[in-house]
Structure formats: C-alpha cells, structure tokens
Amino acid sequence: MIRILAAAALTAADLYIKARFRKMPEGAKKEICGGRIELRPVYNRGLLGSRFSGDQKTVRRASIAGAALLTACICEVFLSRKGGPAEKTGLAILAAGAAGNLAERFRYGKVTDYIRIRTERKAGRLIFNLADILIAAGGLTAVIATFIERTE
C-alpha cells in the first residue's frame, strides 16, 4: 500500500512541477548553483532527447507501448508475489516517472523538460525532468535489487 501512495505522490509532484514550468513566459529561465544548473521549460514532442519529434505516428506508437509496459510494471509491483521489497520499490519509482511523462504526452502531445546541467561535454546539452530522474533511478534500483535479492 505504501508503494502505491508513494508512486502516486511522486507522479503528482512531477505533474505539478511541469504545470508550473508550462506557465512560465517563453524564453524565461533561472540559473542556480552558480549557473551550473539551468531551469527553463523546453517542450519535447519526441522521445529520448527529441528523437522522432517529426514522426508523431512513431511517438504515439511508442507511447502506447510505454503505457502497456507501465501497466505490466504496476501489475508486477502491486499484484505479484514475486520480487523483493527493494525490487518492487524500484519498479514503483520507475512507474511513477513513466506515468508522469505518459500522462503529459497523452494530454498535451509533448513532455515538459526543465532541468539542464551545464557541462563542457555533450551531456551538458541534455535537458530532463523529475519523471526522467525517477525512471532512471527506479530502473537502476530494480535491476540492482534483482541481483542482490535473488542471491541472498
């Protein structure tokens, strides 16, 4: 039950933050941490760094596949007796991030990204949101937990 509430709270937080950034005037941005982090809304109509942004049919299909995967993930977390607590927690965090991005994509046809960490490298051009962080952290947690919990 706690995982359901936590996932719902994380999804709600993600959607709330994105709504705040959508209300910002175009071109507005804020720099924090001495300019190393830039906060500004950028709208991603594609997938994974705007790939396929010109091919909305592919984006829609991938989003539907993502929704199916999200459903499977939720079923695994909340209905299955398999998997340990850390693995299920990781999947719940991943599901929260996926739900946030999918909800926005289905409602607006785009996802609001807003965090950019400035670096001299190519990675400094990446811009992401809380949902992306949740997906990465949850996925990593679930994978590591799978190996640790199954070897115990």
C-alpha positions, 0 to 999 in steps of 0.5 A: 500500500505504501508503494502505491501512495508513494508512486502516486505522490511522486507522479503528482509532484512531477505533474505539478512541477511541469504545470508550473514550468508550462506557465512560465513566459517563453524564453524565461529561465533561472540559473542556480548553483552558480549557473551550473544548473539551468531551469527553463521549460523546453517542450519535447514532442519526441522521445529520448532527447527529441528523437522522432519529434517529426514522426508523431505516428512513431511517438504515439506508437511508442507511447502506447507501448510505454503505457502497456509496459507501465501497466505490466510494471504496476501489475508486477509491483502491486499484484505479484508475489514475486520480487523483493521489497527493494525490487518492487520499490524500484519498479514503483519509482520507475512507474511513477516517472513513466506515468508522469511523462505518459500522462503529459504526452497523452494530454498535451502531445509533448513532455515538459523538460526543465532541468539542464546541467551545464557541462563542457561535454555533450551531456551538458546539452541534455535537458530532463525532468523529475519523471526522467530522474525517477525512471532512471533511478527506479530502473537502476534500483530494480535491476540492482535489487534483482541481483542482490535479492535473488542471491541472498 
